[in-house]
Amino acid sequence: MKTLFAVADCNNFFVSCEKVFRPELENHPVVVLSNNDGCVVSRSNEAKALGIPMGAPAFKYKKLFERNSVVSFSANFALYGDFSSRVMRILKQELDKVDVYSIDEAFIDIKTLPKNEVEEILLKVRKKILQWTGIPVSIGIGSTKTLAKAANEFAKKNHEYGGVFFIKNESTADEMLKKIDVSSVWGIGRKWSQKLISCGIDNAYKLKTADKNFVETRLNIMGKRTILELNGYSCVQITDIHATRKTILSSRSFGRSVFDFKDLSEAVSQYISIASRKLREHHLMASTVLTFVKTNHHKKEEKQYSAFYESTLESPSDFTPDLVKQAHYNLGKVYKKGYRYKKAGILLTGLIPKSDNIRTFFSKNYSTTKKNDRLMRMVDILNNKWGKDVLKIGSEGIKKRWRMKSEMRSDPYTSDWHSLLTIKI
């Protein structure tokens, strides 16, 4: 049977998560800001209508925010991650072959569904997600992933379809593609869209029907694949098994400049804790730890410095204290007094599946490793149940004067018992 894909995409995801617990913000302009409350990373439709672009620096738009009573939130990734898990869980319960593409988006292979019932089934799935999570979802259906993505974009902007749009035939596809900007086509980035527009190709239909000579001489392999997909030839399949992660990065900019080694070491400890938790979630172990620091390159009047140091563990590990010790050793190699540090971070590399690191009873430190595994398992269980910072490494510190700015962050309503909503009668 011919391939048939659906793309489920959460609308204005971060903002939608915030609105679930703030119903009074319905039909109100809302934005979510990035780390340190720097840039806009999510916008409600009302905020988009005010001309607030994605990535807008918050300080430059402060007056516009005030004039239009725009409500701003600091990013709350614990909340968004939990909502994402709930949405994806429903999709996997209701449909086969769900490929989670990002925190707010998933591809679904639906060729096994009865074609005459596809829309009805997906409308019911969409309704269930909205009812169970409060998150609005748009779903696009097409014979290729690129067409499904385009249909998803179309469903978002044309509310008369109820959030689900199905490309049933080529004429339907062509009418839709004429209304989609070339910059919105999946696989066409900003630079490529500028080049295409300069050649008179400003919408998806013109890209689909581009002159063969133009395609052969001016486009790279990705561009050619995109055109094939727009013409109904499926080149990208649903992935049943994701490739093993090669690296894990954990890094943040500080809320204020940092001078002291102690503050830097606290930050590095926290970043390692975050990264080691991800290691265990993916059943991986790290062989190498890289630690880096850098000053604020935007402040040209200040002395500039950046450096990194990489070292290898005696044996691969996912044990947080081992990784913290290695990261602190690296930090000692790169730290220099007299600089105002703006950012630090760690990178775990040389990742291997935990199952590949076979240890027997006769292996060196066998009993210690088993004890460490039990300890980390208990730490993760308690943090997952009661909140991620219930148990943490002492070297992360308490006051954390360096922590990011997040003065407008909402409570982690769904992942912290102390933040559960109370209803007063």
Secondary structure, 3 states (H helix, E strand, C coil): CCCCEEEEEECCHHHHHHHHCCHHHCCCCEEEECHHHCEEEEECHHHHHCCCCCCCEHHHHHHHHHHCCCEEEECCHHHHHHHHHHHHHHHHHHCCCEEEEECCEEEEECCCCCHHHHHHHHHHHHHHHHHHHCCCEEEEEECCHHHHHHHHHHHHHCHHHCCEEECCCHHHHHHHHCCCEHHHCCCCCHHHHHHHHHCCCCEHHHHHCCCHHHHHHHCCHHHHHHHHHHCCCCCCCCCCCCCCCCCEEEEEEEEEEECCHHHHHHHHHHHHHHHHHHHHHCCEEEEEEEEEEEECCCCCCCCCCEEEEEEEEEEEECCHHHHHHHHHHHHHHHCCCCCCEEEEEEEEECCEEHHHCCCCCCCCCHHHHHHHHHHHHHHHHHHHHHCCCCCCCHHHCCCCCCCCCCCCECCCCCCCHHHCCCCCC
